[in-house]
Amino acid sequence: MTDTVSRNLGVGGLVLAQSGVNAQAREDDVIFNDRIVISPTLLNQLQLFFEKDHNPTRSVLSTQKIAVDGAFTGGGAQADSLNTENNLKINDIVSWTHGHHYVKFGVNIPNLSRRAWEDHSNRIGTFNFSSLSDYDAEIPYSFTQQTGVGRTVFWMNEIGSFIQDQIQIRPNLQISAGLRYDWQTYFKSIHDFAPRFSVSYATRDHKTVLRAGLGIFYDRSGAQPMADLKRYNGVILRSFTLLDPGFPNPYPPDTELAALPTNLVLLANGTRLPYVTNYSAGVERQLAKGLTIAATYRGTTGVAMFRSRDINAPLSPLYQGRPDPDPGVMRQIESEGRQVGNALDLTLSCNASRWFSGLAQYTFSHTNNNTGGIAWFPANQYTLAGEYGRADFDQRHRFNVLGTINEDHWLNLGIAAKVYSGTPYTETSGNDTFNTGILNARPAGVDRNTLESGGNVEFDLRWNHELLPHPRTSDKMPYFSLAVDAFNITNRTNYTSYVGNVQSSFFEQPTAAMPARRLQLTGRIKF
């Protein structure tokens, strides 16, 4: 059982203290493991995992919310909700050895879950301003509010099965071939089969190893879009978006909320689970005893990536008035995005003596796509011009060092260092050019994700000692271990959350930072 209570979540950066939330996350688990040796060559491993979650969230303050893009967010968070979950996870794997073959097959069910979401968020409403000058002039670009019972119950089921054969063709040559099938509620398909293949070859002196692989991997949607499809149907939740509203009273006189166009969430015909094709090739060479160097190329191609689009957005050239006046925003979830990535890993591994073991790795990578995920909207809802660019998570340079000094002695030390370049973010105009209420329009001629945040550097240390009896010498007696971790020991400020709104005084400036120096003491007892 875990029960975590958090206070003032979401506060910091541009979010004022009054806009925080208090949250609880309680999880109760019952786990059953069974391992059956059917014969010397046949093994079955079964795990049943039942999980029960109870996650309430309450706002610190219950008042109207004010959001000024690139400046501040104040007022009440209006994020009251209660999410509960009853989930059964099943993993059953059969392993069979026969001659040169090592075969594994089984069933992987990460979710057979019944979920209940009670959404009481944004009941008082939120005013959105594009800049501080508009806020001072009391000119919001939109006002949003929700009404309705807010409670929905839905099943989230994810089922997978697989088979894999690892074949030792020769002592220095091994191939592996497999096939996996994934199925998920709301995104059902009989075609989601994912073949995978890999090969490894060692030279006669066993100092050089060549590896290559190719495989298809399907993504999952998560629970949020399923809940959105169930809730935002115009009945369970009625969500309104008013453009250019009055302030502080957003509604015209004698307005009835029931008569306002409500926002809807829809699933496009033919929407499927996204998948990526991953492929790699590498070489590893032993330079000396305990010292190896490796170079690996990794490529990825994403197909049918998730995105959202308002299919009822105002049309060009004036972008005034919705084509269908009865509903409001019609968010359509689609699988039409694409992604291409390439990376090169250079790794130096050292295990030369009992005094030190570790590795250093440099990665150069470049990933482009035209979507930021399932909740992402393009600037113009009717064209993706300018959207294909660096992925939100794209980091060109990453350098990591991991090592352990004097590992088996009480006076030991673990080290971890990382130096990463920045990630991209988008320059926005601060104007709702397309009258969508989203405020993600860019200046003319500016593409998505053309700005870059600052990089980050962190150095961590760890000391660990296992008290007698040593766990490696006895698996029946209890033992106790003690560890001390120091994170970001140099206390370097690593900035995040850069502002892309050109009308903001914080344009191209960070508004938050990653955690400062932290010390952690851990004690563990195992029976």
Order of alpha helices (4+ residues) and beta strands (2+ residues): beta-beta-beta-beta-beta-beta-beta-beta-alpha-beta-beta-beta-beta-beta-alpha-beta-beta-beta-beta-beta-beta-beta-beta-beta-beta-beta-beta-beta-beta-beta-beta
